[in-house]
Amino acid sequence: MSASSASSSAPPPSRREVLARTGALGAGIAFAGSFSEIFAGTAAAQGLGRSGYGPLVPDPAGLLDLPQGFRYKVLSRAGDTLRAEGRDEGKVPGNHDGMAAFRGHRGRVHLVRNHENRHSAAAGVPTVEGLTYDPAAKGGCTAIALDGRNNVLGQRVAIAGTAVNCAGGPTPWGTWLTCEENEDKAGTNGYTKDHGFVFEVDPVDPRRTGAVPLTAMGRFQHEAIAVDPQSGIVYETEDAFDKPFGLFYRFLPERPMGGRGSLRAGGALEAMRVPGVPDLSAVDEPGASFDGVEWVPVPDPLAKQTPIRLQDFGKKGITHAQKLEGCYWGDKAVYFVSSFARSAEGSAGDHFGQVWKYEPERRRLTMVVGFGPDTDIEMPGESPDNICLAPRGGLMVCEDGNGSQHVYGLTKRGEVYAMARNRQNIGTPEKPEWGEFAGVTFSPDCGTMYVNCYTPGTTFAVTGPWNH
């Protein structure tokens, strides 16, 4: 699908829309714990502008189209000055990606924002003493402090010297785990240290966490994490680009739920094995369940010689999947997403997206949603991508595909609507191109939606009648 703006004349409903609207994607379940069970409805967003908050209104400034009654504020743009506590740290880098909002004192909000910079990036996250892991790497995070009215009080480097910081996730104790979607070793692409780690970032005072890799959590192409708030187990997805593709992991910490810094105490890393299913893309029936899921110790979590996904997991092997991305916790289960699979690239099957649910207490894995090539909407690239809960239930989803780029909303009833459209053309008038959205998240009081435009790097605060 090449997304377009919502219009008053909607095309006939697609198979996906029908599934979502009839409740076939998870009727009768508590939304708070199982929002990913209707995740796939977002793929059918085109032409459904009559739901949600109404049609998008063209922005005279040419930045961000929103529904009537909503407004935006530009909080930060690539090239702005990073200044906090009276000290300049350089310029805001680009490639804005995953993000989360944290509650601060006296009504403040602290945003932590990833920068998915590779070694070839034109401008990296500025190196700051005590916050830099590898001075040769250009990725990292920046933090923005806001008052209760979304006025910027300061923005600073939160961690530097990391590589390709894509997604991650928040912890129950209020820190951000930023993930390197990269596994280059020292000496590759000019790096001076090994990469492929998770780093913890304190959103209020990054110096409390520094730039320390959580090595026990594994060295691989990390995408996202989710923490079980009861056991403290951390689930991790791997977005590996080549066959045999990535694995789904769990990390058993030595000090579960120990608070900031506790993950440094180490633990055990395991990979998921689904008996009889070496490749999740081979499963094509929504609702298919597999009991007796096994967790196999990773032979070498640091991947000193061999990437983890290529290591020897015994005669039974291990379960792989292409394009593992989002990872979320809810209703005593962890949900994770495979954005697509292509047999031409080495997968066992083809699909346009799968959402999986793992229930630890039952050791059961279920494919909640799956779209195959026989559906009537083309799903290019990694669309949809970043996702978060909306204030009144439902989801907000960032589009990462071809054509116009949107933030879409998905109601609890499965209705899809356009919430925002990026108007910043990074192409030419003859061949326009729009950067993807990323890092959608809400303030702790649910009054503001924060979202990034990946290119040109821009962070917006969107306010309006969310309770309408």
C-alpha positions as a Markdown table, in Angstrom:
| # | Residue | x | y | z |
|---|---|---|---|---|
| 1 | Met | 0.0 | 0.0 | 0.0 |
| 2 | Ser | 1.2 | 3.5 | -0.8 |
| 3 | Ala | -0.5 | 5.5 | 1.9 |
| 4 | Ser | -2.6 | 8.5 | 1.0 |
| 5 | Ser | -4.5 | 11.1 | 2.9 |
| 6 | Ala | -7.9 | 10.3 | 4.2 |
| 7 | Ser | -10.7 | 11.3 | 1.9 |
| 8 | Ser | -14.5 | 11.4 | 2.1 |
| 9 | Ser | -14.9 | 8.7 | -0.5 |
| 10 | Ala | -13.7 | 5.5 | 1.0 |
| 11 | Pro | -12.9 | 2.4 | -1.2 |
| 12 | Pro | -14.7 | -0.9 | -0.5 |
| 13 | Pro | -13.5 | -2.5 | 2.8 |
| 14 | Ser | -10.6 | -4.8 | 2.4 |
| 15 | Arg | -10.3 | -8.3 | 3.8 |
| 16 | Arg | -8.2 | -6.9 | 6.6 |
| 17 | Glu | -10.7 | -4.2 | 7.4 |
| 18 | Val | -13.5 | -6.8 | 7.6 |
| 19 | Leu | -11.5 | -9.0 | 9.9 |
| 20 | Ala | -10.7 | -6.1 | 12.2 |
| 21 | Arg | -14.3 | -4.7 | 12.2 |
| 22 | Thr | -16.0 | -8.0 | 12.8 |
| 23 | Gly | -13.7 | -8.7 | 15.7 |
| 24 | Ala | -12.1 | -11.7 | 14.1 |
| 25 | Leu | -8.8 | -10.4 | 15.3 |
| 26 | Gly | -9.5 | -10.8 | 18.9 |
| 27 | Ala | -13.1 | -10.0 | 20.0 |
| 28 | Gly | -14.1 | -10.0 | 23.7 |
| 29 | Ile | -10.6 | -9.5 | 25.1 |
| 30 | Ala | -9.4 | -6.9 | 27.6 |
| 31 | Phe | -7.7 | -4.2 | 25.6 |
| 32 | Ala | -5.3 | -3.1 | 28.2 |
| 33 | Gly | -3.4 | -6.4 | 28.1 |
| 34 | Ser | -3.8 | -7.4 | 24.5 |
| 35 | Phe | -3.7 | -4.4 | 22.2 |
| 36 | Ser | -1.4 | -6.1 | 19.7 |
| 37 | Glu | -4.2 | -8.6 | 18.9 |
| 38 | Ile | -5.7 | -5.9 | 16.7 |
| 39 | Phe | -2.4 | -4.5 | 15.5 |
| 40 | Ala | -2.8 | -5.7 | 12.0 |
| 41 | Gly | -5.9 | -3.6 | 11.3 |
| 42 | Thr | -3.5 | -0.7 | 10.8 |
| 43 | Ala | -2.5 | -2.0 | 7.5 |
| 44 | Ala | -5.9 | -1.1 | 6.2 |
| 45 | Ala | -5.8 | 2.6 | 7.1 |
| 46 | Gln | -6.3 | 4.0 | 3.6 |
| 47 | Gly | -9.6 | 5.7 | 3.1 |
| 48 | Leu | -11.0 | 5.5 | 6.6 |
| 49 | Gly | -10.8 | 9.2 | 7.5 |
| 50 | Arg | -14.5 | 9.2 | 8.7 |
| 51 | Ser | -13.5 | 7.6 | 12.0 |
| 52 | Gly | -11.2 | 8.9 | 14.7 |
| 53 | Tyr | -10.9 | 12.6 | 15.0 |
| 54 | Gly | -12.0 | 13.6 | 11.5 |
| 55 | Pro | -10.2 | 14.4 | 8.2 |
| 56 | Leu | -6.7 | 15.9 | 8.2 |
| 57 | Val | -6.4 | 19.6 | 7.7 |
| 58 | Pro | -3.6 | 20.8 | 5.4 |
| 59 | Asp | -0.9 | 22.7 | 7.4 |
| 60 | Pro | -0.2 | 26.1 | 6.0 |
| 61 | Ala | 3.4 | 25.8 | 7.3 |
| 62 | Gly | 3.8 | 22.6 | 5.4 |
| 63 | Leu | 5.1 | 20.5 | 8.3 |
| 64 | Leu | 2.3 | 18.4 | 9.9 |
| 65 | Asp | -1.3 | 17.9 | 8.9 |
| 66 | Leu | -3.7 | 17.1 | 11.8 |
| 67 | Pro | -7.4 | 16.8 | 12.4 |
| 68 | Gln | -9.4 | 20.0 | 13.2 |
| 69 | Gly | -8.8 | 21.1 | 16.8 |
| 70 | Phe | -5.4 | 19.6 | 17.1 |
| 71 | Arg | -2.2 | 21.6 | 17.0 |
| 72 | Tyr | 1.5 | 20.9 | 17.1 |
| 73 | Lys | 4.7 | 22.4 | 18.5 |
| 74 | Val | 8.1 | 21.7 | 17.1 |
| 75 | Leu | 10.2 | 20.7 | 20.1 |
| 76 | Ser | 13.5 | 19.9 | 18.4 |
| 77 | Arg | 15.1 | 19.7 | 15.0 |
| 78 | Ala | 18.3 | 18.3 | 13.7 |
| 79 | Gly | 20.9 | 21.1 | 13.8 |
| 80 | Asp | 19.5 | 22.8 | 16.9 |
| 81 | Thr | 21.8 | 23.4 | 19.8 |
| 82 | Leu | 22.0 | 20.8 | 22.5 |
| 83 | Arg | 22.0 | 23.0 | 25.6 |
| 84 | Ala | 21.3 | 22.0 | 29.2 |
| 85 | Glu | 22.4 | 23.3 | 32.6 |
| 86 | Gly | 24.1 | 26.2 | 30.9 |
| 87 | Arg | 26.4 | 24.0 | 28.8 |
| 88 | Asp | 26.4 | 23.6 | 25.0 |
| 89 | Glu | 27.1 | 20.0 | 23.9 |
| 90 | Gly | 26.9 | 20.5 | 20.1 |
| 91 | Lys | 24.1 | 20.0 | 17.6 |
| 92 | Val | 21.0 | 17.8 | 17.6 |
| 93 | Pro | 21.8 | 14.9 | 15.3 |
| 94 | Gly | 19.4 | 13.4 | 12.8 |
| 95 | Asn | 17.7 | 10.1 | 12.1 |
| 96 | His | 15.2 | 10.4 | 15.0 |
| 97 | Asp | 13.9 | 6.9 | 15.8 |
| 98 | Gly | 12.5 | 5.2 | 18.9 |
| 99 | Met | 11.4 | 7.4 | 21.9 |
| 100 | Ala | 9.7 | 7.3 | 25.2 |
| 101 | Ala | 8.3 | 9.8 | 27.7 |
| 102 | Phe | 8.9 | 9.7 | 31.4 |
| 103 | Arg | 7.4 | 11.6 | 34.3 |
| 104 | Gly | 9.6 | 14.2 | 36.0 |
| 105 | His | 9.2 | 16.4 | 39.1 |
| 106 | Arg | 6.8 | 19.3 | 39.2 |
| 107 | Gly | 4.9 | 18.3 | 36.1 |
| 108 | Arg | 8.0 | 18.0 | 33.9 |
| 109 | Val | 8.3 | 15.4 | 31.1 |
| 110 | His | 11.5 | 13.8 | 30.0 |
| 111 | Leu | 11.8 | 12.5 | 26.5 |
| 112 | Val | 14.6 | 10.1 | 25.5 |
| 113 | Arg | 15.1 | 9.9 | 21.7 |
| 114 | Asn | 17.1 | 7.4 | 19.7 |
| 115 | His | 19.3 | 8.4 | 16.8 |
| 116 | Glu | 19.7 | 5.6 | 14.3 |
| 117 | Asn | 23.1 | 6.8 | 13.0 |
| 118 | Arg | 25.4 | 4.4 | 11.1 |
| 119 | His | 29.1 | 4.9 | 10.7 |
| 120 | Ser | 28.4 | 6.9 | 7.5 |
| 121 | Ala | 26.1 | 9.4 | 9.1 |
| 122 | Ala | 26.9 | 13.0 | 8.2 |
| 123 | Ala | 26.6 | 14.1 | 11.8 |
| 124 | Gly | 26.6 | 11.9 | 14.9 |
| 125 | Val | 25.6 | 12.3 | 18.5 |
| 126 | Pro | 28.2 | 14.6 | 20.0 |
| 127 | Thr | 30.7 | 12.8 | 22.3 |
| 128 | Val | 30.5 | 13.8 | 25.9 |
| 129 | Glu | 32.9 | 12.7 | 28.6 |
| 130 | Gly | 31.3 | 10.0 | 30.8 |
| 131 | Leu | 28.5 | 9.4 | 28.3 |
| 132 | Thr | 30.4 | 8.0 | 25.3 |
| 133 | Tyr | 31.0 | 4.3 | 24.7 |
| 134 | Asp | 32.9 | 4.3 | 21.4 |
| 135 | Pro | 34.1 | 7.7 | 20.1 |
| 136 | Ala | 34.1 | 6.3 | 16.6 |
| 137 | Ala | 30.4 | 5.5 | 16.6 |
| 138 | Lys | 27.8 | 8.1 | 15.7 |
| 139 | Gly | 24.6 | 6.8 | 17.2 |
| 140 | Gly | 23.1 | 7.3 | 20.6 |
| 141 | Cys | 20.3 | 9.1 | 22.4 |
| 142 | Thr | 19.4 | 12.7 | 23.3 |
| 143 | Ala | 17.1 | 13.7 | 26.1 |
| 144 | Ile | 14.6 | 16.6 | 26.1 |
| 145 | Ala | 13.3 | 18.2 | 29.3 |
| 146 | Leu | 9.9 | 19.8 | 29.1 |
| 147 | Asp | 7.7 | 21.8 | 31.4 |
| 148 | Gly | 4.0 | 21.2 | 31.8 |
| 149 | Arg | 3.2 | 23.2 | 28.7 |
| 150 | Asn | 5.7 | 21.5 | 26.5 |
| 151 | Asn | 8.2 | 24.3 | 26.6 |
| 152 | Val | 11.7 | 23.0 | 26.1 |
| 153 | Leu | 13.8 | 23.5 | 29.3 |
| 154 | Gly | 16.9 | 21.9 | 27.8 |
| 155 | Gln | 18.1 | 19.1 | 25.6 |
| 156 | Arg | 21.3 | 17.1 | 26.1 |
| 157 | Val | 23.2 | 14.1 | 25.1 |
| 158 | Ala | 21.9 | 11.0 | 27.0 |
| 159 | Ile | 24.4 | 8.5 | 25.5 |
| 160 | Ala | 26.9 | 8.7 | 22.6 |
| 161 | Gly | 29.2 | 6.4 | 20.8 |
| 162 | Thr | 26.7 | 3.7 | 20.1 |
| 163 | Ala | 25.7 | 2.4 | 16.7 |
| 164 | Val | 22.3 | 2.3 | 14.8 |
| 165 | Asn | 20.1 | 3.0 | 17.9 |
| 166 | Cys | 16.8 | 1.8 | 16.5 |
| 167 | Ala | 14.2 | 0.9 | 19.1 |
| 168 | Gly | 14.3 | -0.4 | 22.7 |
| 169 | Gly | 11.8 | 0.0 | 25.5 |
| 170 | Pro | 11.1 | 1.4 | 28.9 |
| 171 | Thr | 11.7 | -0.4 | 32.2 |
| 172 | Pro | 9.3 | -0.6 | 35.1 |
| 173 | Trp | 11.7 | 1.5 | 37.1 |
| 174 | Gly | 11.6 | 4.4 | 34.7 |
| 175 | Thr | 14.7 | 4.1 | 32.5 |
| 176 | Trp | 15.1 | 3.6 | 28.8 |
| 177 | Leu | 16.8 | 0.6 | 27.2 |
| 178 | Thr | 18.2 | 1.7 | 23.9 |
| 179 | Cys | 19.1 | -1.1 | 21.4 |
| 180 | Glu | 21.9 | -1.2 | 18.8 |
| 181 | Glu | 20.6 | -2.7 | 15.5 |
| 182 | Asn | 24.2 | -3.5 | 14.6 |
| 183 | Glu | 26.7 | -6.2 | 15.4 |
| 184 | Asp | 29.9 | -4.8 | 13.9 |
| 185 | Lys | 33.1 | -5.7 | 15.8 |
| 186 | Ala | 36.0 | -3.5 | 16.7 |
| 187 | Gly | 37.9 | -2.7 | 13.6 |
| 188 | Thr | 34.9 | -2.8 | 11.3 |
| 189 | Asn | 33.7 | 0.5 | 9.8 |
| 190 | Gly | 36.2 | 2.3 | 11.9 |
| 191 | Tyr | 34.7 | 1.2 | 15.2 |
| 192 | Thr | 37.1 | 0.9 | 18.2 |
| 193 | Lys | 34.8 | -1.4 | 20.2 |
| 194 | Asp | 32.4 | -4.2 | 19.6 |
| 195 | His | 28.7 | -3.2 | 19.0 |
| 196 | Gly | 25.4 | -5.0 | 19.2 |
| 197 | Phe | 24.4 | -4.3 | 22.8 |
| 198 | Val | 21.7 | -2.8 | 24.9 |
| 199 | Phe | 22.4 | 0.3 | 27.0 |
| 200 | Glu | 20.4 | 1.7 | 29.9 |
| 201 | Val | 19.6 | 5.4 | 29.9 |
| 202 | Asp | 18.4 | 7.5 | 32.8 |
| 203 | Pro | 16.0 | 10.1 | 31.3 |
| 204 | Val | 16.5 | 12.6 | 34.1 |
| 205 | Asp | 20.2 | 12.4 | 34.7 |
| 206 | Pro | 22.0 | 10.3 | 32.1 |
| 207 | Arg | 25.3 | 10.4 | 34.1 |
| 208 | Arg | 23.7 | 8.0 | 36.6 |
| 209 | Thr | 23.7 | 5.3 | 33.9 |
| 210 | Gly | 26.7 | 6.4 | 31.8 |
| 211 | Ala | 27.6 | 4.4 | 28.7 |
| 212 | Val | 27.9 | 0.8 | 29.9 |
| 213 | Pro | 26.9 | -2.0 | 27.6 |
| 214 | Leu | 24.6 | -4.7 | 29.2 |
| 215 | Thr | 26.8 | -7.4 | 27.7 |
| 216 | Ala | 24.9 | -10.3 | 29.4 |
| 217 | Met | 21.9 | -9.4 | 27.3 |
| 218 | Gly | 23.7 | -10.5 | 24.2 |
| 219 | Arg | 25.5 | -9.1 | 21.2 |
| 220 | Phe | 23.3 | -9.1 | 18.1 |
| 221 | Gln | 21.2 | -6.9 | 15.9 |
| 222 | His | 18.8 | -5.8 | 18.7 |
| 223 | Glu | 15.4 | -4.2 | 17.8 |
| 224 | Ala | 13.1 | -3.9 | 20.8 |
| 225 | Ile | 12.6 | -5.1 | 24.4 |
| 226 | Ala | 9.7 | -5.7 | 26.8 |
| 227 | Val | 10.0 | -6.4 | 30.5 |
| 228 | Asp | 7.7 | -8.7 | 32.4 |
| 229 | Pro | 6.8 | -6.4 | 35.4 |
| 230 | Gln | 6.3 | -9.4 | 37.7 |
| 231 | Ser | 9.3 | -11.6 | 37.0 |
| 232 | Gly | 11.7 | -9.0 | 35.6 |
| 233 | Ile | 12.5 | -11.2 | 32.6 |
| 234 | Val | 13.4 | -9.1 | 29.6 |
| 235 | Tyr | 12.3 | -10.3 | 26.1 |
| 236 | Glu | 14.3 | -9.2 | 23.1 |
| 237 | Thr | 13.7 | -9.2 | 19.3 |
| 238 | Glu | 16.5 | -9.5 | 16.7 |
| 239 | Asp | 16.1 | -7.8 | 13.4 |
| 240 | Ala | 18.7 | -9.6 | 11.4 |
| 241 | Phe | 18.8 | -8.8 | 7.7 |
| 242 | Asp | 20.2 | -12.1 | 6.2 |
| 243 | Lys | 19.3 | -15.7 | 6.4 |
| 244 | Pro | 18.9 | -17.5 | 8.8 |
| 245 | Phe | 17.4 | -14.3 | 10.2 |
| 246 | Gly | 16.8 | -13.4 | 13.8 |
| 247 | Leu | 15.8 | -15.1 | 17.0 |
| 248 | Phe | 13.4 | -14.3 | 19.9 |
| 249 | Tyr | 15.3 | -14.1 | 23.2 |
| 250 | Arg | 14.6 | -13.9 | 26.9 |
| 251 | Phe | 17.1 | -12.6 | 29.5 |
| 252 | Leu | 16.9 | -13.9 | 33.0 |
| 253 | Pro | 18.6 | -11.2 | 35.2 |
| 254 | Glu | 20.5 | -12.1 | 38.3 |
| 255 | Arg | 18.8 | -9.1 | 40.1 |
| 256 | Pro | 15.3 | -9.0 | 38.6 |
| 257 | Met | 13.4 | -5.7 | 39.2 |
| 258 | Gly | 16.4 | -4.3 | 41.1 |
| 259 | Gly | 16.0 | -0.9 | 39.7 |
| 260 | Arg | 18.4 | 1.4 | 37.8 |
| 261 | Gly | 21.7 | -0.4 | 37.1 |
| 262 | Ser | 20.5 | -3.8 | 38.2 |
| 263 | Leu | 20.8 | -5.3 | 34.7 |
| 264 | Arg | 24.5 | -4.8 | 35.0 |
| 265 | Ala | 24.6 | -7.6 | 37.5 |
| 266 | Gly | 24.3 | -10.1 | 34.6 |
| 267 | Gly | 22.1 | -13.0 | 34.0 |
| 268 | Ala | 21.4 | -15.8 | 31.5 |
| 269 | Leu | 20.4 | -15.3 | 27.8 |
| 270 | Glu | 18.2 | -17.9 | 26.2 |
| 271 | Ala | 16.6 | -18.3 | 22.7 |
| 272 | Met | 13.2 | -19.6 | 21.9 |
| 273 | Arg | 12.7 | -23.0 | 20.3 |
| 274 | Val | 9.2 | -23.9 | 19.1 |
| 275 | Pro | 9.2 | -27.7 | 18.7 |
| 276 | Gly | 8.6 | -28.6 | 15.0 |
| 277 | Val | 8.7 | -24.9 | 13.9 |
| 278 | Pro | 12.2 | -23.9 | 12.7 |
| 279 | Asp | 10.8 | -20.8 | 10.9 |
| 280 | Leu | 7.8 | -18.8 | 12.1 |
| 281 | Ser | 7.0 | -17.6 | 8.6 |
| 282 | Ala | 5.9 | -21.2 | 7.7 |
| 283 | Val | 2.9 | -20.7 | 10.0 |
| 284 | Asp | 0.0 | -19.2 | 8.0 |
| 285 | Glu | -3.1 | -19.7 | 10.2 |
| 286 | Pro | -4.1 | -17.0 | 12.7 |
| 287 | Gly | -4.9 | -18.7 | 16.0 |
| 288 | Ala | -2.4 | -21.5 | 15.5 |
| 289 | Ser | -0.9 | -22.3 | 18.9 |
| 290 | Phe | 2.2 | -24.2 | 20.0 |
| 291 | Asp | 2.5 | -25.6 | 23.5 |
| 292 | Gly | 5.7 | -26.7 | 25.2 |
| 293 | Val | 7.9 | -23.8 | 24.0 |
| 294 | Glu | 11.5 | -24.4 | 25.0 |
| 295 | Trp | 14.2 | -21.9 | 26.0 |
| 296 | Val | 17.7 | -22.9 | 25.0 |
| 297 | Pro | 20.8 | -21.3 | 26.6 |
| 298 | Val | 22.7 | -19.2 | 24.1 |
| 299 | Pro | 26.2 | -20.9 | 23.8 |
| 300 | Asp | 28.1 | -17.6 | 23.4 |
| 301 | Pro | 26.0 | -14.4 | 24.2 |
| 302 | Leu | 28.9 | -12.2 | 23.2 |
| 303 | Ala | 29.2 | -13.8 | 19.8 |
| 304 | Lys | 33.0 | -13.7 | 20.0 |
| 305 | Gln | 33.4 | -15.8 | 16.9 |
| 306 | Thr | 30.0 | -16.6 | 15.5 |
| 307 | Pro | 26.7 | -14.5 | 15.4 |
| 308 | Ile | 24.3 | -16.0 | 17.9 |
| 309 | Arg | 21.7 | -16.9 | 15.2 |
| 310 | Leu | 24.4 | -19.1 | 13.6 |
| 311 | Gln | 25.6 | -20.8 | 16.7 |
| 312 | Asp | 25.1 | -24.5 | 17.4 |
| 313 | Phe | 21.8 | -25.0 | 19.4 |
| 314 | Gly | 21.9 | -28.8 | 19.2 |
| 315 | Lys | 20.3 | -31.4 | 17.0 |
| 316 | Lys | 16.8 | -29.8 | 17.5 |
| 317 | Gly | 18.0 | -26.5 | 16.2 |
| 318 | Ile | 16.4 | -23.2 | 17.0 |
| 319 | Thr | 13.4 | -21.1 | 15.8 |
| 320 | His | 14.1 | -18.2 | 13.4 |
| 321 | Ala | 12.0 | -15.4 | 11.9 |
| 322 | Gln | 12.6 | -12.6 | 9.4 |
| 323 | Lys | 12.2 | -9.0 | 10.4 |
| 324 | Leu | 11.4 | -9.3 | 14.1 |
| 325 | Glu | 10.6 | -5.8 | 15.3 |
| 326 | Gly | 8.2 | -4.5 | 18.0 |
| 327 | Cys | 8.0 | -6.2 | 21.4 |
| 328 | Tyr | 5.3 | -5.4 | 24.0 |
| 329 | Trp | 4.1 | -6.7 | 27.3 |
| 330 | Gly | 0.4 | -7.0 | 28.4 |
| 331 | Asp | -2.1 | -9.3 | 30.0 |
| 332 | Lys | 0.6 | -11.7 | 31.4 |
| 333 | Ala | 2.0 | -12.2 | 27.9 |
| 334 | Val | 4.6 | -10.7 | 25.6 |
| 335 | Tyr | 3.7 | -9.8 | 22.0 |
| 336 | Phe | 6.2 | -9.5 | 19.2 |
| 337 | Val | 6.0 | -8.6 | 15.6 |
| 338 | Ser | 7.5 | -9.9 | 12.3 |
| 339 | Ser | 6.9 | -7.1 | 9.8 |
| 340 | Phe | 7.2 | -9.4 | 6.8 |
| 341 | Ala | 8.8 | -12.5 | 5.4 |
| 342 | Arg | 9.8 | -13.2 | 1.8 |
| 343 | Ser | 10.7 | -16.7 | 0.5 |
| 344 | Ala | 12.8 | -15.1 | -2.2 |
| 345 | Glu | 15.1 | -13.8 | 0.6 |
| 346 | Gly | 15.3 | -17.2 | 2.4 |
| 347 | Ser | 12.2 | -17.4 | 4.6 |
| 348 | Ala | 10.1 | -20.6 | 4.7 |
| 349 | Gly | 7.0 | -18.6 | 3.7 |
| 350 | Asp | 5.7 | -15.3 | 2.6 |
| 351 | His | 3.6 | -12.9 | 4.7 |
| 352 | Phe | 2.9 | -9.2 | 5.1 |
| 353 | Gly | 3.0 | -9.3 | 8.8 |
| 354 | Gln | 2.6 | -11.5 | 11.9 |
| 355 | Val | 1.8 | -10.7 | 15.5 |
| 356 | Trp | 2.8 | -13.4 | 18.0 |
| 357 | Lys | 1.8 | -13.8 | 21.6 |
| 358 | Tyr | 3.9 | -15.8 | 24.1 |
| 359 | Glu | 2.3 | -16.8 | 27.5 |
| 360 | Pro | 5.1 | -17.7 | 29.9 |
| 361 | Glu | 2.8 | -19.4 | 32.4 |
| 362 | Arg | 1.5 | -21.8 | 29.7 |
| 363 | Arg | 4.7 | -21.9 | 27.7 |
| 364 | Arg | 2.4 | -21.3 | 24.7 |
| 365 | Leu | 3.0 | -19.4 | 21.5 |
| 366 | Thr | 0.1 | -18.2 | 19.4 |
| 367 | Met | 0.0 | -16.4 | 16.1 |
| 368 | Val | -2.6 | -13.8 | 16.8 |
| 369 | Val | -2.6 | -12.0 | 13.4 |
| 370 | Gly | -1.2 | -12.9 | 10.1 |
| 371 | Phe | -1.4 | -11.5 | 6.6 |
| 372 | Gly | -0.4 | -13.4 | 3.5 |
| 373 | Pro | 0.2 | -12.5 | -0.1 |
| 374 | Asp | -3.4 | -13.4 | -1.0 |
| 375 | Thr | -4.7 | -10.3 | 0.8 |
| 376 | Asp | -5.9 | -7.3 | -1.3 |
| 377 | Ile | -3.5 | -4.6 | 0.0 |
| 378 | Glu | 0.2 | -4.5 | -0.8 |
| 379 | Met | 2.2 | -3.8 | 2.3 |
| 380 | Pro | 5.6 | -2.4 | 1.4 |
| 381 | Gly | 8.7 | -2.3 | 3.5 |
| 382 | Glu | 8.3 | -2.2 | 7.2 |
| 383 | Ser | 4.9 | -0.5 | 7.3 |
| 384 | Pro | 3.6 | -0.3 | 9.9 |
| 385 | Asp | 6.4 | 0.2 | 12.4 |
| 386 | Asn | 6.6 | 1.9 | 15.8 |
| 387 | Ile | 3.5 | 1.6 | 17.9 |
| 388 | Cys | 2.1 | 2.8 | 21.3 |
| 389 | Leu | -1.2 | 2.9 | 23.3 |
| 390 | Ala | -3.5 | 5.8 | 22.6 |
| 391 | Pro | -5.2 | 7.8 | 25.5 |
| 392 | Arg | -8.7 | 6.3 | 25.2 |
| 393 | Gly | -7.6 | 2.8 | 24.2 |
| 394 | Gly | -6.5 | 1.7 | 20.8 |
| 395 | Leu | -3.2 | 2.2 | 19.2 |
| 396 | Met | -1.1 | 4.8 | 17.4 |
| 397 | Val | 1.1 | 3.4 | 14.7 |
| 398 | Cys | 3.9 | 5.0 | 12.7 |
| 399 | Glu | 3.9 | 4.3 | 9.0 |
| 400 | Asp | 7.2 | 3.4 | 7.4 |
| 401 | Gly | 6.6 | 2.6 | 3.8 |
| 402 | Asn | 6.3 | 4.2 | 0.4 |
| 403 | Gly | 4.5 | 7.4 | -0.6 |
| 404 | Ser | 2.9 | 9.7 | 2.0 |
| 405 | Gln | 3.8 | 9.0 | 5.6 |
| 406 | His | 1.2 | 9.0 | 8.4 |
| 407 | Val | 0.6 | 8.3 | 12.1 |
| 408 | Tyr | -2.5 | 6.1 | 12.1 |
| 409 | Gly | -4.9 | 5.4 | 15.0 |
| 410 | Leu | -6.7 | 2.2 | 15.5 |
| 411 | Thr | -9.7 | 2.0 | 17.8 |
| 412 | Lys | -10.6 | -0.8 | 20.1 |
| 413 | Arg | -13.4 | -1.6 | 17.6 |
| 414 | Gly | -10.9 | -2.1 | 14.8 |
| 415 | Glu | -11.6 | 1.2 | 13.1 |
| 416 | Val | -8.5 | 2.9 | 11.5 |
| 417 | Tyr | -8.0 | 6.6 | 11.0 |
| 418 | Ala | -5.3 | 9.0 | 9.9 |
| 419 | Met | -4.0 | 11.0 | 12.9 |
| 420 | Ala | -1.1 | 12.9 | 11.3 |
| 421 | Arg | 0.6 | 13.3 | 7.9 |
| 422 | Asn | 4.2 | 14.4 | 7.3 |
| 423 | Arg | 4.3 | 17.3 | 4.8 |
| 424 | Gln | 8.1 | 17.7 | 4.8 |
| 425 | Asn | 9.2 | 16.8 | 1.3 |
| 426 | Ile | 12.8 | 15.4 | 1.3 |
| 427 | Gly | 12.7 | 14.6 | -2.4 |
| 428 | Thr | 12.0 | 17.0 | -5.3 |
| 429 | Pro | 8.9 | 18.7 | -6.6 |
| 430 | Glu | 8.9 | 16.3 | -9.5 |
| 431 | Lys | 9.5 | 13.3 | -7.4 |
| 432 | Pro | 8.4 | 14.0 | -3.8 |
| 433 | Glu | 9.4 | 11.8 | -0.9 |
| 434 | Trp | 8.4 | 12.0 | 2.7 |
| 435 | Gly | 10.3 | 10.7 | 5.8 |
| 436 | Glu | 8.8 | 8.0 | 8.0 |
| 437 | Phe | 7.4 | 8.7 | 11.4 |
| 438 | Ala | 9.0 | 7.0 | 14.5 |
| 439 | Gly | 9.0 | 7.0 | 18.2 |
| 440 | Val | 5.3 | 7.8 | 18.8 |
| 441 | Thr | 4.6 | 8.0 | 22.6 |
| 442 | Phe | 2.3 | 9.9 | 25.0 |
| 443 | Ser | 3.0 | 12.1 | 28.0 |
| 444 | Pro | 2.3 | 10.5 | 31.4 |
| 445 | Asp | -0.9 | 12.5 | 31.7 |
| 446 | Cys | -2.0 | 11.4 | 28.2 |
| 447 | Gly | -2.5 | 15.0 | 27.1 |
| 448 | Thr | 0.3 | 15.1 | 24.5 |
| 449 | Met | 1.4 | 12.8 | 21.7 |
| 450 | Tyr | 5.1 | 13.1 | 20.9 |
| 451 | Val | 6.3 | 11.8 | 17.6 |
| 452 | Asn | 9.5 | 12.0 | 15.5 |
| 453 | Cys | 9.9 | 12.5 | 11.8 |
| 454 | Tyr | 12.9 | 10.4 | 11.0 |
| 455 | Thr | 14.1 | 12.7 | 8.1 |
| 456 | Pro | 14.4 | 15.6 | 8.4 |
| 457 | Gly | 14.9 | 14.9 | 12.1 |
| 458 | Thr | 12.0 | 16.6 | 13.9 |
| 459 | Thr | 10.3 | 16.0 | 17.2 |
| 460 | Phe | 6.7 | 17.2 | 17.5 |
| 461 | Ala | 4.3 | 17.6 | 20.5 |
| 462 | Val | 0.7 | 17.2 | 19.4 |
| 463 | Thr | -2.1 | 18.4 | 21.7 |
| 464 | Gly | -5.9 | 18.7 | 21.2 |
| 465 | Pro | -9.2 | 17.1 | 22.1 |
| 466 | Trp | -7.9 | 13.6 | 22.8 |
| 467 | Asn | -11.0 | 12.8 | 24.8 |
| 468 | His | -13.4 | 13.8 | 22.0 |
